Amino acid sequence: MTAVLCRHFGLQHIETAEDIASETFLKAMESWGKKGIPENPTAWLYTVAKNKTKDYLRRQAVFETQIKDAVKPREQLTFEEPDFTPQMINDSQLAMIFAVCNPSNAPAAQICLALQVLCGFSVAEIAAAFLTKTETIKKRLLRARANLRKDHFQVKQLEPAAIAERLDTVLRTIYLLFNEGYFSVSGDQLIRKDLCSEALRLGLILTENPLTNTTHANALLALMCFQSSRLDARANEAGDTILFEQQDKYLWSQELIDKGNYYLVNACTGDEVSKYHLEAGIAYWHTTPTDQHKWEHILHLYNQLILMEYSPVTALNRTFAFAKVYGSEAGIKEAEKLQLHDNSYYHSLLAYLWATTDIHKAIASYQQAIRLTKSAAEKKTLLSAIQRLHEKRC
């Protein structure tokens, strides 16, 4: 709804569009609470939004014809009725994704904007997701929105040049949004399914439009499908993380695995290989637990990935795969080469590898990981791991 209205009013009037959308849902809460949910709630919402837009434009018309000359001049808005046909909605949503993913904004600001504008999160929800004060998020959003208003990007049918300029930024924003949900480093929960679902939805919009249905977009969507297929098995009822080997495979979503396979095949139609291709390949092998050589395949892909784009997380994940292929002792030596002493995941990986040979060192490494992490949920998981080691030693 906000995307269509921004297409109608212009991106510089995003607050007006959001106000109309909010008023529409407020009216739905009031009306549906008394009369019940209508037979076609979507059509009801769009009809109310149209009517509220007409009311707004009538007020603007009065201003233009009766008041404008008496006050400071202002920009004139178009008075055409917004179009809420399915095609217009899809096109507007796609254009809005590219508008929000403004390269002039920092990645963190892009994610905040995506959560607020594209996913409908409140400032409080965004602050909770990033374990940040609401005032900090408000300031971040204000700066990001100011950049949007200064931008000349239009929420309309996308041109190839606009796609080429911003697609990498769009994919990165969706990727970061998904990662924050899949393994949250800032919230009280390690897994945020709502963030993962929104990233999947945005990725799907890209692949459903011929202008943005690229191999990279398909690779990213494949990656998110494979990873999402195991969400229900990654944590127990208490919120503790369940290691891959201990996950109940019956909880994995075969439907999402099949969709991941579909989009991965689509991603492999060209000659280009991106980090999304390599990570999707790694995620694919994780969903095939019966293959006896899967860790060799995973390690091979990590070797390529770390050459393409190094990061501490990639290096640690590669070391885990290395240990699966060559054993824990070799894995410990490989991990120690990284020297990531300020990284909590480095110490938790060492603890995992030490657990089979030296429980004392494993506990010490887990304790160091607890001291370094800022995530309450991760601390809880690490404490549970220490408890299991104490029970094993006894």
Salt bridges, closest charged atoms under 4 A:
GLU15 OE2 - ARG145 NH1 3.51
GLU15 OE2 - ARG149 NH1 2.60
GLU18 OE2 - ARG145 NH2 2.58
ASP55 OD1 - ARG58 NH1 2.72
GLU64 OE1 - LYS68 NZ 3.24
GLU75 OE1 - HIS13 NE2 3.86
GLU81 OE2 - LYS50 NZ 3.68
GLU81 OE1 - LYS54 NZ 3.48
GLU135 OE2 - LYS138 NZ 3.51
ASP151 OD2 - ARG166 NH2 2.42
ASP194 OD2 - ARG192 NH2 2.76
GLU198 OE1 - ARG201 NH2 2.90
ASP232 OD1 - LYS193 NZ 2.41
GLU245 OE2 - LYS324 NZ 2.30
GLU272 OE1 - HIS216 NE2 3.57
GLU309 OE2 - LYS275 NZ 3.09
GLU334 OE2 - ARG318 NH1 3.06
GLU334 OE1 - LYS337 NZ 3.29
